[in-house]
Amino acid sequence: MKEDLKEILYSEEALKRRVTEMGAQISVDYAGKTPLLIGVLKGCYIFMADISRSISVSCEIRFVSVSSYGFSSVTSGKVKIDKNLDFEIAGRDVIIIEDILDSGVTLSALREFINERGPASLKICTLLDKPSRREVPMNADYLGFECPDEFVVGYGLDYAERYRNLPYIASLKPEIYS
């Protein structure tokens, strides 16, 4: 696996430090509330586990399956959302937990889908942001790192379902995904 990597961008220690800071800020912002954290599968699973443990207020954790990439390195532009949600959103303080904000296409569709269900509030928490790739206007309320325009893997992020288990985030060599 390591031979496929170009360079480590965010070390295990840097990720832990920043996620802890983000969790502390969410705890302050939601003091006295019970936010509903909705993780976007599959890429968020490690980030979701770590940030939820860094939040000191009571919270609920749920997941939604959203896809627009498949086995490609670029978005198809067609977002598929698992609409069979088995939990109530109306009147809740919702935080979408996402691994990476890239084109904005997927998060924009998910934000609209959740807003249609009447949350009391809706915020976006993303570990990585690639503003250079934005196709749809979108900003995160809680942001870990601004990411260079590289294809990144590790800490839950994948290419073709591989590399998720790396404890850090690294850029993938272009010959692997092109």
JOKABEL-V767719 format. One record per residue. N is the residue number from 1. SS is DSSP state (hx for helix, st for strand, lp for the rest). Layout:
# JOKABEL-V767719
n: {N/N}
ss: {SS/SS}
This chain:
# JOKABEL-V767719
n: {1/2/3/4/5/6/7/8/9/10/11/12/13/14/15/16/17/18/19/20/21/22/23/24/25/26/27/28/29/30/31/32/33/34/35/36/37/38/39/40/41/42/43/44/45/46/47/48/49/50/51/52/53/54/55/56/57/58/59/60/61/62/63/64/65/66/67/68/69/70/71/72/73/74/75/76/77/78/79/80/81/82/83/84/85/86/87/88/89/90/91/92/93/94/95/96/97/98/99/100/101/102/103/104/105/106/107/108/109/110/111/112/113/114/115/116/117/118/119/120/121/122/123/124/125/126/127/128/129/130/131/132/133/134/135/136/137/138/139/140/141/142/143/144/145/146/147/148/149/150/151/152/153/154/155/156/157/158/159/160/161/162/163/164/165/166/167/168/169/170/171/172/173/174/175/176/177/178}
ss: {lp/hx/hx/hx/st/st/st/st/st/st/lp/hx/hx/hx/hx/hx/hx/hx/hx/hx/hx/hx/hx/hx/hx/hx/hx/hx/hx/lp/lp/lp/lp/lp/st/st/st/st/st/st/st/lp/lp/lp/hx/hx/hx/hx/hx/hx/hx/hx/hx/hx/lp/lp/lp/lp/st/st/st/st/st/st/st/st/st/lp/lp/lp/lp/lp/lp/lp/lp/lp/lp/lp/lp/st/st/lp/lp/lp/lp/lp/lp/lp/lp/lp/lp/lp/st/st/st/st/st/st/st/st/st/lp/lp/lp/hx/hx/hx/hx/hx/hx/hx/hx/hx/hx/hx/lp/lp/lp/lp/lp/st/st/st/st/st/st/st/st/st/lp/hx/hx/hx/lp/lp/lp/lp/lp/lp/lp/lp/st/st/st/st/st/lp/lp/lp/lp/lp/st/st/st/lp/lp/st/lp/st/lp/lp/st/lp/lp/lp/lp/lp/lp/st/st/st/st/lp/hx/hx/hx/hx/lp}
